[in-house]
């Protein structure tokens, strides 16, 4: 009776669930590896993996009799390799995020004698990094607003930068147009225009 219960009730449920879990582990691990590599490397890895699967499937199909322990052992090794590779890819993180950060435009702005070194900051619509150097003896920052009269709507506000230090401001995407910027500490003396295109 126990054998019949196992064959009629447990195995028909257990086998598909195991197959689904195994597939999910492989797909998740493999996707982390592809995301962690660059565009061209990901193509090579995917083609190599497809070749390994093709060769493995051919070997399985051509063997006359494959013992269950051999099959389970091979699948276990494949799953462990996928988990290890997936953990490496997950830890490394997506390559596109690093590529985007490396390609982010950088603009240099400095402050000295209670004045910015420029009255116009040009930013791309996709966003940029502002390397702000405070060469003054007072704290300063950069804050961006829609215009000089709407100072309640803050489009970007950088942290206050202490005298003799620098800050990197990561300005997100803005719609193309003309905006107003000032120093929050000296809003009357330190002002300018931001042009986004």
C-alpha positions in Angstrom: 0.0 0.0 0.0 2.8 2.4 0.9 4.5 1.7 -2.4 1.3 2.3 -4.3 0.7 5.5 -2.4 4.2 6.7 -3.2 3.9 5.8 -6.9 0.4 7.2 -7.4 0.3 10.2 -5.1 3.7 11.4 -4.0 6.0 10.9 -7.0 3.6 12.5 -9.5 3.7 15.7 -7.4 7.3 15.4 -6.2 9.0 14.9 -9.5 7.5 18.0 -11.3 8.1 20.2 -8.2 11.7 19.0 -8.1 12.1 19.7 -11.8 10.6 23.2 -11.4 12.9 24.0 -8.4 16.0 22.7 -10.3 15.1 24.8 -13.3 14.6 27.9 -11.3 18.0 27.5 -9.5 19.7 27.0 -12.9 17.9 29.9 -14.6 18.4 32.3 -11.6 22.1 31.5 -11.3 22.7 31.7 -15.0 20.9 35.1 -15.2 23.1 36.5 -12.5 26.2 35.5 -14.4 24.9 37.0 -17.6 24.0 40.3 -15.8 27.4 40.5 -14.1 29.4 40.2 -17.4 29.6 42.8 -20.1 27.5 42.6 -23.3 30.0 40.7 -25.5 31.1 38.4 -22.7 27.5 37.6 -21.9 26.9 36.4 -25.5 30.0 34.2 -25.3 28.9 32.7 -21.9 25.4 32.0 -23.2 26.7 30.3 -26.4 29.1 28.2 -24.3 26.3 27.2 -21.9 24.1 26.3 -24.8 26.9 24.1 -26.2 27.4 22.4 -22.9 23.6 21.6 -22.7 23.6 20.4 -26.2 26.6 18.0 -25.7 25.1 16.8 -22.4 21.7 16.1 -24.0 23.4 14.3 -26.9 25.4 12.1 -24.4 22.2 11.3 -22.5 20.3 10.4 -25.6 23.0 8.3 -27.1 23.7 6.2 -24.0 21.8 2.9 -23.9 21.3 2.7 -20.2 22.0 5.5 -17.7 22.0 4.6 -14.1 19.9 6.8 -11.8 22.8 7.6 -9.4 24.9 8.8 -12.3 22.1 11.1 -13.6 21.4 12.5 -10.1 25.1 13.1 -9.5 25.5 14.9 -12.8 22.5 17.1 -12.1 23.7 17.8 -8.6 27.1 18.9 -9.9 25.4 21.1 -12.5 23.1 22.7 -9.9 26.0 23.4 -7.5 28.1 24.9 -10.2 25.1 27.2 -11.1 24.6 28.2 -7.5 28.3 29.1 -7.1 28.3 31.0 -10.4 25.1 32.7 -9.5 26.4 33.8 -6.1 29.5 35.2 -7.8 27.3 37.1 -10.3 25.0 38.4 -7.6 27.9 39.6 -5.5 29.5 41.3 -8.5 26.3 43.1 -9.5 25.0 44.1 -12.9 27.6 45.2 -15.4 25.2 47.7 -16.9 25.0 49.7 -13.7 28.8 50.0 -13.6 28.9 50.9 -17.3 26.2 53.6 -16.7 28.2 55.0 -13.8 31.4 55.1 -15.8 29.6 56.9 -18.6 27.9 59.5 -16.4 29.0 63.0 -17.5 31.0 64.9 -14.8 30.9 68.7 -14.4 33.3 70.6 -12.2 32.1 73.6 -10.2 34.0 75.4 -7.5 33.2 78.2 -4.9 35.6 80.9 -3.7 35.1 84.3 -2.2 31.4 83.7 -1.7 30.9 83.1 -5.5 30.6 80.2 -7.9 33.2 80.0 -10.6 30.4 79.9 -13.2 27.0 81.4 -13.6 25.8 78.7 -16.0 25.9 74.9 -15.4 25.1 72.8 -18.5 23.6 69.3 -17.7 22.4 66.5 -20.0 18.8 65.5 -19.5 19.9 62.0 -18.4 21.7 63.3 -15.4 25.3 64.0 -14.4 27.7 64.2 -11.5 28.8 67.6 -10.3 32.2 67.6 -8.6 31.8 70.6 -6.3 35.0 72.0 -4.8 34.6 74.5 -1.9 37.8 76.6 -2.0 36.2 79.2 0.3 36.4 79.7 4.1 32.7 79.3 4.4 30.3 76.3 3.8 28.5 76.2 0.5 26.3 73.8 -1.6 24.3 73.7 -4.9 20.5 73.5 -5.0 18.5 73.6 -8.2 14.9 75.0 -8.5 12.5 75.5 -11.4 13.1 79.3 -11.2 14.2 82.1 -8.9 10.7 82.6 -7.6 9.8 79.0 -6.9 12.2 78.0 -4.1 9.8 75.5 -2.5 10.1 73.0 -5.4 13.6 71.5 -5.0 14.7 69.7 -8.1 18.1 68.9 -6.5 19.8 69.8 -3.3 23.5 68.9 -2.6 24.8 68.5 0.9 26.5 71.4 2.5 30.2 71.2 1.6 32.6 72.4 4.3 35.5 74.8 3.6 38.4 73.2 1.8 36.6 70.0 0.9 34.9 68.6 -2.1 31.6 66.8 -2.7 30.3 64.7 -5.6 26.6 65.6 -6.3 24.7 63.0 -8.3 22.0 65.0 -10.2 19.2 62.8 -11.6 17.4 63.3 -14.9 15.7 66.6 -15.6 13.5 67.7 -18.4 15.2 69.9 -21.0 14.9 73.5 -20.1 16.3 76.4 -18.0 16.4 76.2 -14.2 17.8 78.3 -11.3 20.5 77.3 -8.9 21.9 78.9 -5.7 23.8 78.2 -2.6 21.5 77.6 0.3 23.9 79.3 2.7 24.3 82.4 0.5 21.1 82.4 -1.7 21.4 86.1 -2.6 25.1 86.3 -3.5 25.6 82.8 -5.1 23.2 82.2 -7.9 23.2 81.0 -11.5 21.3 79.2 -14.3 21.2 75.5 -15.1 20.6 74.6 -18.7 19.4 71.1 -19.4 19.5 69.7 -22.9 
